[in-house]
Amino acid sequence: MPTPSTRAVTPASPPHEQDLSDVLQALEAEFLQTALRSLDEVDAAFKVGALSPDNREDWKRLHEVLHNLKGQGATFGFPLVSELAEYACEFMRKQETGSSDDLALIDAVGRGLRLILTHGMRGDTDERGRALIQRFARSLA
């Protein structure tokens, strides 16, 4: 029967900072692509009139997209995305379905999210992004 090794086990060396930076950049790029693709799908549905304000499934799908962006935005350097999506999720949570005006507001939120992402409004101090969030916060209250 083999005897257990008395040799000390050394942990694997930690990855280099550059390796971590590369991984984070790749994850951020993937988040950006996924977020914009989700917004593209929502935009397409709005353009063809495929969303109905009184359809619970449509309302649920919109909420799901916003909820995902809320949870992931800050993680990948876009806290303004998380903040705006959180306001929209709260707004949507207050009702089971929405009106045509509610859908128009959520459509505007989607365009606002796209602006934040495509203009690289990173961090939570970007003045343009803060102004956008404040306008939506008043509308979504």
N, C-alpha and C positions, 0 to 999 in steps of 0.2 A: 504494500500500500504506500503510495507516495506520501511524503511528509509535506506539510504546508511550508510554503516558502517563508523564510524569515527576512527576505529582501523587502526593504521599504518601498511602498508604492508611492510614486510621485504623480501628482495630478498632471494632466496634459497642460502644456504651456498655454496661457491665455492668448487669444487671437490678438494680432497687432491692431493698434488703433485705426490704421488705414483700412484694414479688413473690415472692422466694424463700421467705419464711415461708409465704405462701399456698400455694405449690406443695407445700412439705413437709407442710403440714397436710392438703392434699388427698390426697397419697400415703399419709400415715398413716391417714387415714380409709378409704381404699381397702384398705390392708393389713388393717385391723381388720375390715372387712366380709368380705373374702375369707377371712381366718383363721376367723372365726366361722361362715361358710358351710361351710367344709371340716369344721369340728368338728361342725356340724349334720348333715352327711352321715354322718360316722362314728357320731354318736349314734343316728341313725335306723337305721343298720345293726345297731348293738348292740341296740336296742330290739326289733327284729323277729326277732332271732336269726339274721340273715343272714350273720354272720361265723362261720367255722369255724376253730378253733384249728389244725387240721392242713392247712388250705388255703393253699398257698404264695401264691396270688394275693391272698387276703385279707390275709395277713401283709405282702406286698409293698406293697399299697395303703395300709395303716396306716403302714408305714415311710415311704412317699412323703409322706404328709400331714405326719408329724412332721419329716421331713427338710426340707421346705419351710419349716415354721415355725421350725425351728432356724436356717436360713439367713437368714430375713427378720426375725425378731423384734427382734434388737438394732439392725438397720438402721433400724427405725421406732420406736425408743424403748422396746422391750420386751425388754431383755436377759434377764429372768427366763424369758420364753417360750423364748428360744434355749437357755438353760441346761437347763431341764427337758426340752425336746424332744431336746437332745443326749444326756442321760442315757437317755432312752427309746430313741433310735436305737441307742446302744451296746448296750443290753440286747437289742434285737431283732436286731442284727447278729450276736450270739453264737449265734443259732440260726436254722435255716431256717424253722421254723414254731414255734408256741407251744402251750402247753397251755391248758385252760380258765382256770386260775389266771393264766396270763400275759396272756390276753385281758382278764380282769377288772382286772388291774393297768394295762394300757394304756388301758382304759376310764376308770379313775380318773385317769390322767395327762391324758386329754382333758378331764375335768371340772376338773382343776387348771389346765390351760391356759386354759380358759374363765373361771375365776375371776380369773386374772391379767389377762386382757384386759378383762373386763367391769367389774372394779373399778379399772381404770386403774393397776395396779401398775407404774408406769414406773420406769426406772432399776434399779439392782441393789441398792439399799439399803433397799427397802421391807421392814420387819420381818415383816409377814404373809407376803409373798412369799418371803423368805429362809427362814422357818420351813417353809413348804410345800415348797420346793426341798430342804431338808435331809431332810425326812421321805421324800420320793420318792427321793432319792439313796441312802438306806439300803435302801429296798425294791428298787431297781433294780440294786443292786451285785451 
